[in-house]
């Protein structure tokens, strides 16, 4: 699966396993992810791509933590 900025992903490994995030940027084999609560958009977490599961959802507007939390709330409920 090809990852892109704005894609909703699920963490497969680590302390944040099974949590959903938005990819804020990509660098080599790493993605910088944020959830708007524990990991803010201003200071995203660096995570290897092999530890992420992609969804088919890509969002365009995730510039504030409030918007990220609102977008991800739909995924957390399922």
C-alpha positions as a Markdown table, in Angstrom:
| # | Residue | x | y | z |
|---|---|---|---|---|
| 1 | Unk | 0.0 | 0.0 | 0.0 |
| 2 | Unk | 1.3 | 3.4 | -0.9 |
| 3 | Unk | 1.2 | 5.8 | 2.1 |
| 4 | Unk | 0.5 | 9.5 | 1.6 |
| 5 | Unk | 0.2 | 12.6 | 3.8 |
| 6 | Unk | -3.3 | 12.9 | 5.3 |
| 7 | Unk | -3.9 | 9.1 | 5.3 |
| 8 | Unk | -5.6 | 7.6 | 8.4 |
| 9 | Unk | -3.5 | 4.7 | 9.7 |
| 10 | Unk | -3.7 | 2.2 | 12.6 |
| 11 | Unk | -0.7 | 1.4 | 14.7 |
| 12 | Unk | 0.2 | -2.3 | 14.6 |
| 13 | Unk | 2.9 | -2.3 | 17.2 |
| 14 | Unk | 4.2 | -0.4 | 20.2 |
| 15 | Unk | 2.6 | 1.4 | 23.1 |
| 16 | Unk | 0.0 | 2.9 | 20.9 |
| 17 | Unk | -1.1 | -0.4 | 19.3 |
| 18 | Unk | -4.6 | -0.4 | 17.7 |
| 19 | Unk | -4.9 | 3.4 | 17.9 |
| 20 | Unk | -5.7 | 5.6 | 14.8 |
| 21 | Unk | -3.5 | 8.4 | 13.6 |
| 22 | Unk | -3.1 | 10.9 | 10.7 |
| 23 | Unk | 0.1 | 10.9 | 8.7 |
| 24 | Unk | 1.5 | 14.5 | 8.9 |
| 25 | Unk | 4.6 | 13.9 | 6.8 |
| 26 | Unk | 6.8 | 11.1 | 5.3 |
| 27 | Unk | 10.5 | 10.6 | 5.4 |
| 28 | Unk | 12.2 | 7.5 | 3.9 |
| 29 | Unk | 10.8 | 4.5 | 5.8 |
| 30 | Unk | 9.2 | 6.6 | 8.5 |
| 31 | Unk | 5.9 | 8.4 | 8.9 |
| 32 | Unk | 5.2 | 11.2 | 11.3 |
| 33 | Unk | 1.8 | 10.6 | 12.9 |
| 34 | Unk | -0.5 | 12.6 | 15.2 |
| 35 | Unk | -3.8 | 12.0 | 16.9 |
| 36 | Unk | -4.4 | 15.5 | 18.3 |
| 37 | Unk | -4.4 | 14.4 | 21.9 |
| 38 | Unk | -1.3 | 12.5 | 23.1 |
| 39 | Unk | 0.6 | 13.3 | 19.9 |
| 40 | Unk | 0.0 | 16.9 | 18.7 |
| 41 | Unk | 0.2 | 18.1 | 15.2 |
| 42 | Unk | 3.0 | 20.4 | 16.2 |
| 43 | Unk | 5.1 | 17.5 | 17.6 |
| 44 | Unk | 4.2 | 14.2 | 15.8 |
| 45 | Unk | 5.6 | 10.8 | 16.6 |
| 46 | Unk | 8.1 | 9.2 | 14.2 |
| 47 | Unk | 7.1 | 5.6 | 13.4 |
| 48 | Unk | 8.3 | 3.0 | 10.9 |
| 49 | Unk | 5.9 | 2.3 | 8.1 |
| 50 | Unk | 6.0 | -1.4 | 8.7 |
| 51 | Unk | 4.4 | -0.8 | 12.1 |
| 52 | Unk | 1.4 | 1.0 | 10.5 |
| 53 | Unk | -1.7 | -0.4 | 8.8 |
| 54 | Unk | -3.2 | 1.8 | 6.2 |
| 55 | Unk | -6.9 | 2.6 | 5.7 |
| 56 | Unk | -8.5 | 3.7 | 2.5 |
| 57 | Unk | -9.3 | 7.1 | 4.0 |
| 58 | Unk | -7.3 | 10.3 | 3.2 |
| 59 | Unk | -8.2 | 13.6 | 4.7 |
| 60 | Unk | -7.2 | 17.0 | 3.4 |
| 61 | Unk | -7.7 | 19.4 | 6.3 |
| 62 | Unk | -5.9 | 18.4 | 9.5 |
| 63 | Unk | -4.0 | 21.5 | 10.4 |
| 64 | Unk | -5.3 | 21.8 | 14.0 |
| 65 | Unk | -5.4 | 19.2 | 16.8 |
| 66 | Unk | -9.2 | 19.8 | 17.2 |
| 67 | Unk | -9.8 | 18.8 | 13.5 |
| 68 | Unk | -7.6 | 15.7 | 13.9 |
| 69 | Unk | -9.5 | 14.6 | 17.0 |
| 70 | Unk | -12.8 | 15.1 | 15.3 |
| 71 | Unk | -11.7 | 13.1 | 12.2 |
| 72 | Unk | -10.3 | 10.2 | 14.3 |
| 73 | Unk | -13.3 | 10.0 | 16.6 |
| 74 | Unk | -15.2 | 8.3 | 13.8 |
| 75 | Unk | -12.6 | 5.6 | 13.7 |
| 76 | Unk | -12.2 | 5.1 | 17.5 |
| 77 | Unk | -15.9 | 4.4 | 17.9 |
| 78 | Unk | -15.9 | 1.4 | 15.5 |
